[in-house]
């Protein structure tokens, strides 16, 4: 009796696994979302699609190259503006130093600029 129930159980398990394999196979055969093989008769269509992708890629590359050139030009312009601003700052610092040396202004440790008490008379000398 144990042998009969073991044989029936093994047949049921084999049938269930076989049925699962059949379901997967039927699903694979009826699936429309497939990728064409490289050596299939549809490979010309694939080659045309690849050439279109290549053309689009080249156009995007040219666009990207143009964008890079524009960004490089903007960086160059900003660097030029930064250099000009640095020169202006140096001129202002030189002016402040001369005014401080002549006693027209005073600058404390915190960078505060003030006019000395008697500076109005010394300006008109």
N, CA and C atoms as an extended XYZ file, in Angstrom:
375
Properties=species:S:1:pos:R:3:atomname:S:1:resname:S:1:resid:I:1 pbc="F F F"
N         0.818       -1.195        0.000 N   UNK     1
C         0.000        0.000        0.000 CA  UNK     1
C         0.857        1.252        0.000 C   UNK     1
N         1.966        1.224        0.727 N   UNK     2
C         2.839        2.393        0.763 CA  UNK     2
C         3.467        2.623       -0.598 C   UNK     2
N         3.760        1.534       -1.322 N   UNK     3
C         4.367        1.697       -2.641 CA  UNK     3
C         3.373        2.309       -3.625 C   UNK     3
N         2.140        1.969       -3.508 N   UNK     4
C         1.114        2.487       -4.415 CA  UNK     4
C         0.918        3.983       -4.155 C   UNK     4
N         0.825        4.383       -2.895 N   UNK     5
C         0.644        5.803       -2.603 CA  UNK     5
C         1.884        6.608       -2.997 C   UNK     5
N         3.060        6.015       -2.868 N   UNK     6
C         4.284        6.713       -3.287 CA  UNK     6
C         4.312        6.881       -4.793 C   UNK     6
N         3.874        5.859       -5.536 N   UNK     7
C         3.838        5.953       -7.007 CA  UNK     7
C         2.801        6.986       -7.423 C   UNK     7
N         1.652        7.014       -6.807 N   UNK     8
C         0.609        7.992       -7.149 CA  UNK     8
C         1.086        9.406       -6.829 C   UNK     8
N         1.742        9.575       -5.683 N   UNK     9
C         2.265       10.900       -5.313 CA  UNK     9
C         3.317       11.355       -6.311 C   UNK     9
N         4.196       10.452       -6.710 N   UNK    10
C         5.236       10.831       -7.678 CA  UNK    10
C         4.636       11.156       -9.032 C   UNK    10
N         3.581       10.437       -9.435 N   UNK    11
C         2.911       10.740      -10.710 CA  UNK    11
C         2.224       12.102      -10.657 C   UNK    11
N         1.599       12.412       -9.527 N   UNK    12
C         0.933       13.726       -9.372 CA  UNK    12
C         1.971       14.845       -9.418 C   UNK    12
N         3.081       14.680       -8.701 N   UNK    13
C         4.126       15.710       -8.701 CA  UNK    13
C         4.707       15.867      -10.102 C   UNK    13
N         4.939       14.770      -10.794 N   UNK    14
C         5.463       14.822      -12.160 CA  UNK    14
C         4.468       15.521      -13.079 C   UNK    14
N         3.188       15.257      -12.912 N   UNK    15
C         2.166       15.895      -13.739 CA  UNK    15
C         2.112       17.403      -13.487 C   UNK    15
N         2.210       17.799      -12.232 N   UNK    16
C         2.176       19.231      -11.895 CA  UNK    16
C         3.391       19.933      -12.492 C   UNK    16
N         4.561       19.337      -12.351 N   UNK    17
C         5.772       19.955      -12.913 CA  UNK    17
C         5.695       19.979      -14.428 C   UNK    17
N         5.211       18.894      -15.039 N   UNK    18
C         5.054       18.852      -16.491 CA  UNK    18
C         4.078       19.899      -16.982 C   UNK    18
N         2.992       20.071      -16.259 N   UNK    19
C         1.996       21.087      -16.616 CA  UNK    19
C         2.607       22.488      -16.513 C   UNK    19
N         3.402       22.730      -15.476 N   UNK    20
C         4.074       24.035      -15.329 CA  UNK    20
C         5.019       24.303      -16.483 C   UNK    20
N         5.753       23.277      -16.899 N   UNK    21
C         6.677       23.441      -18.031 CA  UNK    21
C         5.898       23.722      -19.305 C   UNK    21
N         4.756       23.032      -19.496 N   UNK    22
C         3.931       23.260      -20.689 CA  UNK    22
C         3.380       24.693      -20.704 C   UNK    22
N         2.941       25.193      -19.545 N   UNK    23
C         2.405       26.561      -19.469 CA  UNK    23
C         3.483       27.571      -19.836 C   UNK    23
N         4.679       27.375      -19.329 N   UNK    24
C         5.777       28.288      -19.639 CA  UNK    24
C         6.120       28.230      -21.122 C   UNK    24
N         6.128       27.032      -21.695 N   UNK    25
C         6.420       26.890      -23.123 CA  UNK    25
C         5.384       27.559      -24.001 C   UNK    25
N         4.110       27.358      -23.684 N   UNK    26
C         3.034       27.989      -24.460 CA  UNK    26
C         3.129       29.509      -24.333 C   UNK    26
N         3.414       29.994      -23.150 N   UNK    27
C         3.560       31.438      -22.940 CA  UNK    27
C         4.703       31.984      -23.781 C   UNK    27
N         5.811       31.257      -23.848 N   UNK    28
C         6.959       31.709      -24.635 CA  UNK    28
C         6.637       31.725      -26.123 C   UNK    28
N         5.871       30.748      -26.585 N   UNK    29
C         5.523       30.695      -28.012 CA  UNK    29
C         4.544       31.789      -28.414 C   UNK    29
N         3.652       32.160      -27.511 N   UNK    30
C         2.639       33.165      -27.842 CA  UNK    30
C         3.057       34.587      -27.477 C   UNK    30
N         4.235       34.763      -26.898 N   UNK    31
C         4.700       36.086      -26.486 CA  UNK    31
C         5.035       36.920      -27.717 C   UNK    31
N         4.454       38.112      -27.811 N   UNK    32
C         4.722       39.000      -28.957 CA  UNK    32
C         5.868       39.969      -28.679 C   UNK    32
N         6.307       40.076      -27.465 N   UNK    33
C         7.407       40.971      -27.099 CA  UNK    33
C         8.733       40.225      -27.225 C   UNK    33
N         9.164       40.011      -28.448 N   UNK    34
C        10.392       39.261      -28.671 CA  UNK    34
C        11.436       40.140      -29.323 C   UNK    34
N        12.653       39.717      -29.254 N   UNK    35
C        13.770       40.405      -29.889 CA  UNK    35
C        14.160       39.607      -31.124 C   UNK    35
N        14.275       40.229      -32.312 N   UNK    36
C        14.621       39.464      -33.510 CA  UNK    36
C        16.053       38.944      -33.431 C   UNK    36
N        16.247       37.765      -34.017 N   UNK    37
C        17.572       37.171      -34.056 CA  UNK    37
C        18.455       37.930      -35.036 C   UNK    37
N        19.755       37.904      -34.845 N   UNK    38
C        20.663       38.638      -35.726 CA  UNK    38
C        20.743       38.025      -37.111 C   UNK    38
N        20.604       36.726      -37.226 N   UNK    39
C        20.693       36.064      -38.528 CA  UNK    39
C        19.337       35.798      -39.146 C   UNK    39
N        18.290       36.364      -38.615 N   UNK    40
C        16.948       36.126      -39.123 CA  UNK    40
C        16.694       36.991      -40.346 C   UNK    40
N        15.648       36.666      -41.126 N   UNK    41
C        15.316       37.495      -42.299 CA  UNK    41
C        14.965       38.926      -41.932 C   UNK    41
N        14.617       39.180      -40.687 N   UNK    42
C        14.280       40.535      -40.247 CA  UNK    42
C        15.514       41.343      -39.879 C   UNK    42
N        16.702       40.815      -40.144 N   UNK    43
C        17.916       41.523      -39.747 CA  UNK    43
C        18.105       42.816      -40.535 C   UNK    43
N        17.539       42.922      -41.754 N   UNK    44
C        17.618       44.182      -42.508 CA  UNK    44
C        16.870       45.286      -41.769 C   UNK    44
N        15.727       44.932      -41.207 N   UNK    45
C        14.976       45.915      -40.423 CA  UNK    45
C        15.800       46.330      -39.218 C   UNK    45
N        16.456       45.385      -38.602 N   UNK    46
C        17.294       45.693      -37.454 CA  UNK    46
C        18.454       46.591      -37.861 C   UNK    46
N        19.060       46.318      -39.022 N   UNK    47
C        20.157       47.158      -39.504 CA  UNK    47
C        19.677       48.575      -39.771 C   UNK    47
N        18.464       48.721      -40.339 N   UNK    48
C        17.918       50.060      -40.576 CA  UNK    48
C        17.682       50.783      -39.254 C   UNK    48
N        17.168       50.040      -38.275 N   UNK    49
C        16.950       50.657      -36.958 CA  UNK    49
C        18.268       51.080      -36.338 C   UNK    49
N        19.300       50.247      -36.491 N   UNK    50
C        20.607       50.596      -35.946 CA  UNK    50
C        21.186       51.820      -36.642 C   UNK    50
N        20.984       51.941      -37.954 N   UNK    51
C        21.502       53.120      -38.656 CA  UNK    51
C        20.755       54.373      -38.222 C   UNK    51
N        19.451       54.252      -37.967 N   UNK    52
C        18.695       55.396      -37.459 CA  UNK    52
C        19.190       55.796      -36.079 C   UNK    52
N        19.445       54.796      -35.236 N   UNK    53
C        19.973       55.079      -33.902 CA  UNK    53
C        21.335       55.742      -34.016 C   UNK    53
N        22.157       55.262      -34.950 N   UNK    54
C        23.484       55.835      -35.145 CA  UNK    54
C        23.383       57.287      -35.614 C   UNK    54
N        22.462       57.567      -36.537 N   UNK    55
C        22.277       58.940      -37.017 CA  UNK    55
C        21.796       59.841      -35.888 C   UNK    55
N        20.851       59.332      -35.089 N   UNK    56
C        20.362       60.123      -33.955 CA  UNK    56
C        21.483       60.371      -32.956 C   UNK    56
N        22.306       59.360      -32.749 N   UNK    57
C        23.423       59.500      -31.828 CA  UNK    57
C        24.409       60.546      -32.329 C   UNK    57
N        24.674       60.557      -33.641 N   UNK    58
C        25.584       61.551      -34.209 CA  UNK    58
C        25.007       62.958      -34.055 C   UNK    58
N        23.703       63.095      -34.279 N   UNK    59
C        23.074       64.411      -34.130 CA  UNK    59
C        23.146       64.871      -32.679 C   UNK    59
N        22.906       63.957      -31.745 N   UNK    60
C        22.994       64.319      -30.336 CA  UNK    60
C        24.422       64.668      -29.958 C   UNK    60
N        25.374       63.980      -30.552 N   UNK    61
C        26.779       64.260      -30.268 CA  UNK    61
C        27.155       65.654      -30.758 C   UNK    61
N        26.669       66.017      -31.959 N   UNK    62
C        26.947       67.353      -32.487 CA  UNK    62
C        26.297       68.413      -31.605 C   UNK    62
N        25.072       68.139      -31.161 N   UNK    63
C        24.376       69.072      -30.279 CA  UNK    63
C        25.117       69.215      -28.954 C   UNK    63
N        25.585       68.094      -28.429 N   UNK    64
C        26.329       68.121      -27.177 CA  UNK    64
C        27.638       68.886      -27.346 C   UNK    64
N        28.289       68.685      -28.483 N   UNK    65
C        29.537       69.396      -28.753 CA  UNK    65
C        29.292       70.901      -28.821 C   UNK    65
N        28.196       71.284      -29.444 N   UNK    66
C        27.843       72.704      -29.524 CA  UNK    66
C        27.552       73.264      -28.134 C   UNK    66
N        26.841       72.489      -27.328 N   UNK    67
C        26.544       72.922      -25.957 CA  UNK    67
C        27.826       73.082      -25.149 C   UNK    67
N        28.758       72.157      -25.323 N   UNK    68
C        30.029       72.233      -24.608 CA  UNK    68
C        30.793       73.490      -25.017 C   UNK    68
N        30.786       73.791      -26.316 N   UNK    69
C        31.483       74.991      -26.788 CA  UNK    69
C        30.847       76.247      -26.210 C   UNK    69
N        29.515       76.273      -26.151 N   UNK    70
C        28.834       77.439      -25.575 CA  UNK    70
C        29.182       77.585      -24.098 C   UNK    70
N        29.203       76.477      -23.385 N   UNK    71
C        29.542       76.539      -21.964 CA  UNK    71
C        30.991       76.978      -21.761 C   UNK    71
N        31.889       76.514      -22.620 N   UNK    72
C        33.284       76.940      -22.519 CA  UNK    72
C        33.414       78.431      -22.780 C   UNK    72
N        32.629       78.949      -23.731 N   UNK    73
C        32.657       80.384      -24.009 CA  UNK    73
C        32.126       81.170      -22.810 C   UNK    73
N        31.062       80.668      -22.186 N   UNK    74
C        30.519       81.338      -21.007 CA  UNK    74
C        31.529       81.329      -19.864 C   UNK    74
N        32.210       80.219      -19.688 N   UNK    75
C        33.236       80.143      -18.639 CA  UNK    75
C        34.345       81.141      -18.931 C   UNK    75
N        34.745       81.242      -20.193 N   UNK    76
C        35.791       82.192      -20.570 CA  UNK    76
C        35.343       83.628      -20.293 C   UNK    76
N        34.096       83.951      -20.646 N   UNK    77
C        33.563       85.294      -20.393 CA  UNK    77
C        33.518       85.595      -18.892 C   UNK    77
N        33.065       84.628      -18.114 N   UNK    78
C        32.995       84.833      -16.667 CA  UNK    78
C        34.380       84.979      -16.053 C   UNK    78
N        35.346       84.226      -16.574 N   UNK    79
C        36.719       84.348      -16.080 CA  UNK    79
C        37.270       85.733      -16.378 C   UNK    79
N        36.941       86.251      -17.565 N   UNK    80
C        37.378       87.603      -17.927 CA  UNK    80
C        36.751       88.641      -16.994 C   UNK    80
N        35.451       88.488      -16.712 N   UNK    81
C        34.784       89.408      -15.795 CA  UNK    81
C        35.388       89.312      -14.394 C   UNK    81
N        35.728       88.106      -13.981 N   UNK    82
C        36.337       87.905      -12.667 CA  UNK    82
C        37.702       88.576      -12.592 C   UNK    82
N        38.476       88.475      -13.664 N   UNK    83
C        39.780       89.134      -13.701 CA  UNK    83
C        39.634       90.652      -13.616 C   UNK    83
N        38.644       91.198      -14.347 N   UNK    84
C        38.407       92.643      -14.302 CA  UNK    84
C        37.976       93.074      -12.906 C   UNK    84
N        37.127       92.289      -12.273 N   UNK    85
C        36.683       92.626      -10.922 CA  UNK    85
C        37.865       92.562       -9.949 C   UNK    85
N        38.747       91.593      -10.127 N   UNK    86
C        39.931       91.495       -9.276 CA  UNK    86
C        40.828       92.716       -9.424 C   UNK    86
N        40.976       93.195      -10.658 N   UNK    87
C        41.788       94.395      -10.896 CA  UNK    87
C        41.141       95.619      -10.242 C   UNK    87
N        39.824       95.716      -10.343 N   UNK    88
C        39.125       96.848       -9.722 CA  UNK    88
C        39.289       96.805       -8.205 C   UNK    88
N        39.207       95.625       -7.625 N   UNK    89
C        39.380       95.483       -6.173 CA  UNK    89
C        40.786       95.910       -5.760 C   UNK    89
N        41.786       95.516       -6.537 N   UNK    90
C        43.156       95.921       -6.232 CA  UNK    90
C        43.315       97.440       -6.300 C   UNK    90
N        42.655       98.078       -7.270 N   UNK    91
C        42.728       99.544       -7.378 CA  UNK    91
C        42.077      100.203       -6.157 C   UNK    91
N        40.916       99.669       -5.737 N   UNK    92
C        40.252      100.216       -4.554 CA  UNK    92
C        41.099      100.015       -3.305 C   UNK    92
N        41.732       98.860       -3.188 N   UNK    93
C        42.595       98.616       -2.034 CA  UNK    93
C        43.777       99.576       -2.027 C   UNK    93
N        44.351       99.832       -3.196 N   UNK    94
C        45.460      100.788       -3.289 CA  UNK    94
C        44.995      102.181       -2.896 C   UNK    94
N        43.814      102.581       -3.363 N   UNK    95
C        43.261      103.889       -3.029 CA  UNK    95
C        43.028      104.011       -1.523 C   UNK    95
N        42.450      102.978       -0.918 N   UNK    96
C        42.217      102.997        0.524 CA  UNK    96
C        43.526      103.070        1.301 C   UNK    96
N        44.541      102.373        0.834 N   UNK    97
C        45.840      102.393        1.499 CA  UNK    97
C        46.445      103.794        1.446 C   UNK    97
N        46.363      104.443        0.285 N   UNK    98
C        46.911      105.801        0.146 CA  UNK    98
C        46.138      106.764        1.039 C   UNK    98
N        44.801      106.648        1.048 N   UNK    99
C        44.000      107.523        1.903 CA  UNK    99
C        44.308      107.295        3.377 C   UNK    99
N        44.572      106.068        3.747 N   UNK   100
C        44.916      105.773        5.130 CA  UNK   100
C        46.298      106.318        5.476 C   UNK   100
N        47.260      106.208        4.554 N   UNK   101
C        48.613      106.707        4.806 CA  UNK   101
C        48.623      108.226        4.939 C   UNK   101
N        47.753      108.910        4.227 N   UNK   102
C        47.700      110.375        4.308 CA  UNK   102
C        46.846      110.862        5.474 C   UNK   102
N        46.207      109.943        6.174 N   UNK   103
C        45.423      110.326        7.343 CA  UNK   103
C        44.024      110.784        7.024 C   UNK   103
N        43.574      110.601        5.800 N   UNK   104
C        42.223      111.030        5.430 CA  UNK   104
C        41.187      110.082        6.020 C   UNK   104
N        41.517      108.815        6.069 N   UNK   105
C        40.607      107.824        6.645 CA  UNK   105
C        41.392      106.957        7.626 C   UNK   105
N        40.655      106.269        8.457 N   UNK   106
C        41.245      105.285        9.354 CA  UNK   106
C        40.517      103.962        9.170 C   UNK   106
N        41.258      102.870        9.288 N   UNK   107
C        40.657      101.544        9.159 CA  UNK   107
C        41.064      100.749       10.388 C   UNK   107
N        40.057      100.236       11.131 N   UNK   108
C        40.388       99.471       12.329 CA  UNK   108
C        40.584       97.988       12.002 C   UNK   108
N        40.819       97.192       13.024 N   UNK   109
C        41.126       95.765       12.832 CA  UNK   109
C        39.982       94.993       12.186 C   UNK   109
N        38.763       95.428       12.425 N   UNK   110
C        37.590       94.746       11.868 CA  UNK   110
C        37.283       95.171       10.440 C   UNK   110
N        38.040       96.120        9.897 N   UNK   111
C        37.815       96.586        8.541 CA  UNK   111
C        36.860       97.757        8.449 C   UNK   111
N        36.469       98.305        9.587 N   UNK   112
C        35.585       99.468        9.575 CA  UNK   112
C        36.385      100.705        9.187 C   UNK   112
N        35.807      101.498        8.292 N   UNK   113
C        36.456      102.731        7.826 CA  UNK   113
C        35.808      103.906        8.554 C   UNK   113
N        36.643      104.804        9.042 N   UNK   114
C        36.126      105.979        9.735 CA  UNK   114
C        36.967      107.194        9.344 C   UNK   114
N        36.394      108.374        9.565 N   UNK   115
C        37.103      109.626        9.317 CA  UNK   115
C        37.662      110.115       10.647 C   UNK   115
N        38.938      110.445       10.682 N   UNK   116
C        39.507      110.979       11.930 CA  UNK   116
C        38.824      112.297       12.304 C   UNK   116
N        38.954      112.711       13.579 N   UNK   117
C        38.276      113.904       14.099 CA  UNK   117
C        38.625      115.152       13.303 C   UNK   117
N        39.866      115.397       13.018 N   UNK   118
C        40.265      116.633       12.345 CA  UNK   118
C        40.441      116.453       10.850 C   UNK   118
N        39.776      115.494       10.246 N   UNK   119
C        40.015      115.207        8.819 CA  UNK   119
C        39.459      116.266        7.903 C   UNK   119
N        38.437      117.041        8.332 N   UNK   120
C        37.865      118.043        7.437 CA  UNK   120
C        38.874      119.146        7.144 C   UNK   120
N        39.738      119.528        8.122 N   UNK   121
C        40.763      120.549        7.888 CA  UNK   121
C        41.913      119.999        7.052 C   UNK   121
N        42.249      118.712        7.220 N   UNK   122
C        43.394      118.182        6.502 CA  UNK   122
C        43.074      117.900        5.037 C   UNK   122
N        41.824      117.800        4.676 N   UNK   123
C        41.450      117.575        3.283 CA  UNK   123
C        41.714      118.829        2.451 C   UNK   123
N        41.521      120.022        3.036 N   UNK   124
C        41.653      121.265        2.295 CA  UNK   124
C        43.070      121.823        2.317 C   UNK   124
N        44.035      121.121        2.807 N   UNK   125
C        45.392      121.673        2.896 CA  UNK   125
C        46.001      121.890        1.552 C   UNK   125
